[in-house]
Amino acid sequence: MTLSDTLDMGLSYLASFLLILVALIITLRKRTYTNICLCLVFFLLAVIETADQFAMNVMFDTLFMKKAVLFLEALLPPAFLMLSLSYSGKNPIRALAPSWWAPVLISFLFPVVVIAMPLDNFFYMPDFRSDKMLFLGHVGYWFYLGIMAYCILAMVNLEAVFSSSRGPDRWRIKFEYLGLCSILSVMIYYFSQGLLYRTINMGLIPVRSGILIVGVFLTGYSKLIRGDDTRIKVSRYVLYRSLTLLLVGMYLLLLGLFGEGMKYFGSGFAKNALIVTAFVIGILILVFVFSEGLRRKAMVVLNKHFFANKYDYREEWLKFTDRLSLCRTLADVKQTVLTTFIDTFGLKGASLYTLDYEHNIYCLGANQETKSEQKKTVQLSPALVSYFIERNRVLNPLDGEYLPTPVESDFIKQTGARFIVPMISNENIEGLVILTEQISPEEFIFEDYDIMKTLARQAALSIANFRLSEALGESREMAAVAKVSSFLIHDLKNLTYSMGLLLENSDEYINEPDFQKDMIDTIRNTVSKMNGLIQKLRQVPEKTALSKMPADLQLVVRDTVNDVRNMKHGIEIGFNGSSAMSLVDTDEIKKIVLNLLLNACDAVSDNGIIKAETGVNNGGCYIRVTDNGCGMARDFIANSLFKAFRTTKQKGLGVGLYQCMQIAEAHEGRIEVKSEQGKGSAFTVHLPLYAER
């Protein structure tokens, strides 16, 4: 065995080791469908590398080893295809569209063909040990052509995933995409020899090994480190494509210079080195092209020297309005606004605060890539409101033009705000867009501020329209309930009429036993029917005057717990309370506790546990009801929980928690919710503490 053979073998074994190592680390760290598919592909490539070296350099049965390698290569089409499809974020089998079933099924025919047909139909090896060439037969030619086609199909799928990603997501998967495309590219190059020359040159295995090492390094780094109008009118698209052509030209020039230098080395070494260099330089160029920071810097240079305006306002406007037109909910609008700001200005993250009209504060409505413990609310000072509306400015905390109050300074610090953009509509600030740092910092000019304000105004109009639409929907639902109520009232009228007749006859027949029995039966049936109607007629209450008196919440909650225990047998309801005096209407507070307990009973299974608690903390009283039931989705809590007619129950009207919130606010209190799907919920009612004078 020559030194060159030893080096080639060592390179293949190194590639195999790295493939297996990275596959194990990625899979053990997080078992997702994508990681499992990636692990299988890496293991398959590692075994192919090792088996090819055994066939060429180790004293094994060469025909047996090549048959094994052929079978392993037959597994590449389904493996690469399922890996590329798994990037949809779902189970690659369940996520398949009907149009994908045929390519998937055909890919599994490759190993069947290898098992069913003799090795001679694929290739023959007259002098394999010396020239390391496989001469392809008719079946082998189409076999390797098919493998190459599936590698190309996998690259197309990966490119579609990368093209559809935006902002921080693209930053995360950039090197993973480059690594996998490098691996697929070298496999396409390796198998393309069969298409061009009807041979497979196994002397190219060191090239394959080298690119596999580069590809697995890029993939591992991405997975483990980055995580899961003008005077001279020049088209931006033409200019950007010209820049790409310039990079390609430089790439070819470098290859030519490198190839000229390789003439002074051996022909075999020079050929392999040139191929490896071509792939490495190509990967480096792709790193430059796909770098968000470098892309932003290139755009700044081009806009500064080639265009009178930094932005194509028409393009930005159309892009934003197209995105908004696809939104179906208010939550979608908020996320679209943030995505547009992040993409337009190359930001690391952004958040959105919308106005709570009732309390005149701004509440966190959406965020992307910002601090998890971000401040949830903020109240603007009159000076800042004037700065936004009268001066029509975007707040830059670093320019010193506006001096924030201590509360506003704390808010800016906690959110990491680099700019605060007001969303103004009809001289009213509908919300605030908080912009954090840029991926590639640049100095903002008046055009940046203009496009910020333009996007913010359009966002304010969209949010206001969705709010009006929701209010109109609730009004219609209220009207529907009123219509249903009219029918129920008619039924109640009939019941009271029958009771009136009974009373009229009682004076004459009260002493007759038969009349007494009929009267009792009639009253019992009437009461039962009235209770049924009352259960159906769940009126949405308005805020009414309360009969407040000092009361111990411990006693109120304990009595309500006992009542629910008598109604709901088989469900464990615990109570652990301490004295907590508050000025309340006890009947109304009982309604809150009863609603929370009954909701908890509906959420838990037969073995569920419910706990009620009272106490004093932070200068106030609290009532807490927790359960280990099904929990609620975060989106439902944020957008629907305390709104009328929003419910997750199949037979519910969704007015119970709305009623609870109305009662709590009438007592100058509030309700806090913590819930996680599959783990349960905790509702805490905060009320003012009563202090005797």
Protein Blocks (a to p, Z undefined) as FASTA:
>chain_A
ZZklmmmmmmmmmmmmmmmmmmmmmmmmoccfklmmmmmmmmmmmmmmmmmmmmmmpccd
fklmmmmmmmmmmmmmmmmmmmmmmmnopafklmpcfklmmmmmmmmmmmmmmmmpcfkl
mpccfblmlnopacddfklmmmmmmmmmmmmmmmmmmmmmmmmpghjlmmmmmmmmmmmm
mmmmmmmmmmmmmmmnopacfklmmmmmmmmmmmmmmmmmmmmmnopadfbdcdfklmmm
mmmmmmmmmmmmmmmmmmmmmmmpcfklmmmmmmmmmmmmmmmmmmmmmpmklmmmmmmm
mmmmmpfbfbdfklmmmmmmmmmmmpcbfklmmmmmmmmmmmmnopabdcdddddfklop
acdfbdehiafkbcfbdcddfklmmmmmmnopaddfknomaccdfklmmmmmmnopabdc
dddeehiafbdcdddddfbdcdddfklmmmmmmmmmmmmmmmmmmmmmmmmmmmmmmmmm
mmmmmmmmmmmmmmmmmmmmmmmmmmmmmmpmklmmmmmmmmmmmmmmmmmmmmmmccdd
dddddddddddfklmmmmmmmmmmmmmghiacddddddddddddfklmmmmmmmmmmmmm
mmpcfkbccddddddeehiacdddddfbebpafklmmmmmmpghiafbfkbghlmmmmmm
mmmmmnopacdddddehiapcddddddddddZZ
